[in-house]
Each structure stands twice: as C-alpha cells, then as structure tokens.
C-alpha cells in the first residue's frame, strides 16, 4: 500500500492519502477530519502544545469512481478527477479546492501508473487543523487560526464546536460529583473513574464529557438534554 502526506500551513489543512491496487477501476474516498491543537505561551515567548491533534470531526464526504476507459489515458484520468473533485468537494475557497484536487489527482495517477492490476482504491483524510494560543494561567484564547466552517449531516458547524471548546471546556474532580451529576450520553457519573475528567458545558448549562458530546455534535446541532440549538 502506497501512502503520502501533504500539509499546507497557509490553508490550514493536511492530506493523508493511501492507495492499494485493485482491478481495472479507480476509486477515491475522502473523509473530512478536524483537529484542534491548544498551545500555551512559555517564558521564552514560544508556544508549547498542551492538547495536540484532538480530533473532533470525522465524516465520509466524497466517493468518486473513475471509469475504466478513463484510466487508460493519463490526461483524461487527471482531467476527470480534477473536475469531479472541484465539483464535489465541500470547500468554499476555490484556490484551496483546486489545490486539494491537484494533490489527490497527482497521487492517484502516480499509483495507477505502477499498478499491476490497472486500478486503485484510494482513501484520503482531509484534515482541517485549528490552533488555539493561550497565555500561561489564562483560559481565554488570544489567537485562533484556520477556522473553516463545516456543518456535516445536520451536525454543528466547525466554528460552533470550536467556540464551545474554547468557552465551555473545564476539568472537574471528584469533589464536583454531587453538583454535576452524570453525563446523560454515557450515563456515567462525572469524575467517578479517574478523579479528573475533561468536561464541556453547553450554552444551556448542561454538562457532558468532552469525549461524549463532541461525537454527538458531529451528527446533531442541538443539546441532547434540552434540544437547544448550538449556534
């Protein structure tokens, strides 16, 4: 299996592409993934990651099948993939859409050229990364970058999820058990297992384990308890 990783800091994305050989057809499956990295300013003026690559969004987005007759001629193959990707990728930024399409089609052509079976099945993780910079001792972000909005399958938009993470994240200990109760998603008491857990307080004041509520928000833009919309 061949693989390649391409990153673009200017666009705030990275692509992880993998391909394996199959008979006489080209297939591309693309998934959108979101990562959030929190960095704390250190005394030297630099930044140290405190939460690195926390994935909070992962959805199937695009599937493209390249007809066998198109695979036979590289120019047709690349033109077909580029046009289909530019048409179907859910990216509002036209230069970004063209850049992503070019990387994917180039990798597909490289793999197909050496394939013994004449085809390929390719998976692509299109990772949108978001940096949150904080001053030491402060819970408020001072800068955030690469906030590209995605609202898949009725879920909350990326900007809404990031805002909730920035505003509502906190750590609770065992002493907070009686006040907070339990997470209504997993039905477990807060902080009952390891003494300290990362929680997320919604705008409606309902509290959940961060690991429980973020996957929920991928599919729904409402609070599980009161159904208030996440804006």
Helices and strands as residue ranges (DSSP letters): E 2-8, E 13-23, E 26-41, E 47-66, H 68-71, H 74-88, H 94-113, E 118-134, E 141-145, G 152-154, H 158-168, E 169-173, G 174-176, H 177-180, E 196-201, E 207-209, H 210-219
